[in-house]
Amino acid sequence: MNPINIFQMMKAGPQQFIQQIMGNNQMMSNPIMKNTMQMAQQGNTQGIEQMARNLCKEKGLNADDVFSQIKSRFGN
């Protein structure tokens, strides 16, 4: 699944987004996604943010810029 599909799924709302991910076997077979979903279910937003920051760092991206871009897509 490419990032555009994920953004389209996110527009439906947080609950629907999580349900769609949970029902997607390909995404749930990814250990990082599975861990992220477990953290989300436990309300561990700090863990999710730290993981996102680490992934951005690995890819050479500025996490704050990425977060701003994501927020702007949702009108925040």
N, C-alpha and C positions, 0 to 999 in steps of 0.2 A: 504494500500500500504506500502510495507516495504522499508527501506532506500536504498537497492540495486536497486530497481526499480526507485527510485528517481535519483540516480546517473546515471543510464542508460539513463533516460530522459534528464538529464543535458548535456550529451555528444553531443546531437543533436544540441546544440547551445541555447543561451539565449532566442531568440524569440520563437523558437519551444517549448522549455521547458515551457515558460509561457503560450503559446497557449494550450499545452497538459494539464497543470494544470487547466486552465480556463474551459476547456471542460470536466473535470473530476468532476462529481457531488458529488462523495464521498469526494473528497478533498475540494471542494468549500463549502461543508456544515460544514466544520470544522471552527469555528470562528477564530482560530489563523491563519489558512491558508488564510482565507478570508481577515483578517486584513493585513497580510503580502503582499498579492497581491495588495491591495489598496495602501499600502505604496510604493510598487515597481512602480505602475503606476504613482504615484505622485513624484517619484524620491527621496523618503525619505530613502536614504541608511543608514543614521545614526540611524533611527528608527528600521530598519531591523537588523542592527548590534547589537543594544542594546537588542532587543528581542532575538536574537540568543544567546547573552552572558547570558541573564537571563535564557534561557532554559538550556544552558550548566551548569550553576550554580545549577539549580534545580536538574539536573541529576548527579551532582558531577563530572563534566568534566571540564577540563581546556579549555576555549574557544580558546585561542591562538593555542593550540595543535590541536584542532578540525579544525580550519581554515587552519592550515598548511597541515593537512591531505587532506582536500578538495582541496586545491590548487595543491597539488602534484598529485592528480588524474587527474587534467586538464593540467598537464605538466608545471605548473607555478612555 
